[in-house]
Amino acid sequence: MLPVVTRAPSAAALTAFFALVVAGCGGASARESPSVDGIAETVANLEQALAERDLGRICNRIFSPEARRRAGGEECPRRLARTTRTVERPRLELVRVTLGRDSAVARLRASSAGEPPALDSMRLVAVEGAWRVDSLSSG
């Protein structure tokens, strides 16, 4: 059974947050495939970084290299600052994971203060033995 993550971003705000990253769907392969537990850890790290407004951490350690590039590369933290300014008390709940060799899709229930939860799908890729967020889609 997958652990439930109890902190995270909003449905609409989370989707807006990832609008910069969704443009493409690429991925890097890993030297060794990480475990499903690593997906829960990545989701929890994303949620915590959003709550703390640690956008540099998101761009540099949570996003895949391709997602970081799509989010503006060096401009990534500044661009994310604009899309996350209304996210308060983010909450992400990991609902289901579909695991591949070098990629996975995590189904999430996302919400933030004052917004109803929504289901989103997050694509993760394995990068050097760890899961990184590559894209997000609503619905």
C-alpha positions in Angstrom: 0.0 0.0 0.0 1.3 3.5 -0.9 1.9 6.0 1.9 -0.5 8.9 1.9 1.2 12.3 1.7 -0.6 14.9 3.8 0.9 18.2 2.7 0.4 19.7 -0.9 -0.6 22.2 -3.6 -4.1 23.3 -4.9 -6.0 21.9 -7.8 -6.2 25.1 -9.8 -3.0 26.6 -8.3 -1.1 23.4 -8.7 -2.2 23.1 -12.3 -1.1 26.7 -13.0 2.1 26.0 -11.2 2.9 23.2 -13.5 1.7 25.0 -16.7 5.3 26.0 -17.3 6.4 22.4 -17.2 3.6 20.6 -19.1 4.6 21.9 -22.5 6.7 18.9 -23.3 7.0 15.3 -22.2 10.5 14.1 -22.1 12.4 12.1 -19.6 15.8 11.1 -18.7 16.6 7.5 -17.9 18.2 6.4 -14.7 21.2 4.2 -14.0 18.9 2.2 -11.8 15.2 2.5 -11.3 14.1 3.9 -8.0 11.4 2.4 -5.9 7.7 3.4 -5.5 8.6 4.7 -2.1 10.7 7.3 -3.8 7.7 8.6 -5.6 5.9 9.3 -2.3 9.1 11.0 -1.1 9.3 13.2 -4.2 5.6 14.2 -3.8 6.2 15.1 -0.1 9.3 17.1 -1.0 7.4 19.0 -3.7 4.6 19.8 -1.3 7.0 20.9 1.4 9.0 23.1 -1.0 5.8 24.7 -2.2 4.6 25.4 1.3 8.0 26.9 2.2 8.2 28.8 -1.2 11.5 27.1 -1.8 11.3 27.4 -5.6 15.0 27.0 -6.2 14.8 23.6 -4.6 11.8 22.7 -6.8 13.6 23.8 -10.0 17.0 22.3 -9.1 16.2 19.1 -7.1 12.6 18.1 -7.7 12.0 18.9 -11.4 13.6 16.7 -14.0 16.2 18.5 -16.1 13.7 18.7 -19.0 11.0 20.1 -16.7 13.4 22.7 -15.4 14.4 23.7 -18.9 10.7 24.0 -19.9 10.1 26.1 -16.8 12.7 28.7 -17.9 16.0 27.1 -16.9 17.8 29.8 -14.9 14.6 31.8 -14.8 12.6 28.8 -13.3 12.4 30.1 -9.7 11.2 33.5 -10.8 8.6 32.1 -13.2 7.3 29.7 -10.6 7.1 32.6 -8.1 4.4 34.2 -10.3 2.4 31.0 -10.6 2.6 30.0 -7.0 1.9 33.3 -5.2 -1.7 32.3 -4.4 -0.9 28.8 -3.2 -1.6 28.7 0.5 -1.3 25.6 2.7 -0.8 23.3 -0.2 -1.9 19.7 0.2 -1.1 16.7 -2.0 -2.4 13.2 -1.4 -0.9 10.4 -3.4 -3.8 8.2 -4.6 -2.3 5.7 -7.0 1.0 5.1 -8.8 1.5 3.3 -12.2 5.2 2.3 -12.3 7.3 1.8 -15.4 11.0 1.1 -15.6 12.2 4.7 -15.9 9.0 6.6 -15.5 5.9 6.6 -13.4 2.5 8.3 -13.3 1.2 9.4 -9.9 -2.5 10.2 -9.5 -2.8 13.0 -6.9 -5.6 14.7 -5.0 -4.4 18.3 -4.8 -5.8 21.2 -2.9 -4.9 24.4 -1.2 -6.6 26.8 1.3 -10.0 27.8 0.1 -10.1 25.5 -3.0 -11.8 22.2 -3.4 -9.5 19.2 -4.2 -9.0 18.0 -7.7 -7.4 15.0 -9.3 -4.2 15.5 -11.2 -1.7 13.2 -12.8 2.0 13.8 -12.3 4.5 12.2 -14.6 7.8 11.4 -12.9 11.1 10.2 -14.5 14.0 8.4 -13.0 17.1 10.5 -13.0 20.3 9.1 -11.5 18.4 6.7 -9.3 15.8 9.2 -8.0 12.3 10.3 -9.1 11.9 13.7 -10.5 8.7 15.6 -11.5 8.5 15.9 -15.3 5.0 17.1 -15.9 1.5 17.4 -14.5 -1.9 17.3 -16.1 -5.4 18.0 -14.7 -8.3 15.6 -14.7 
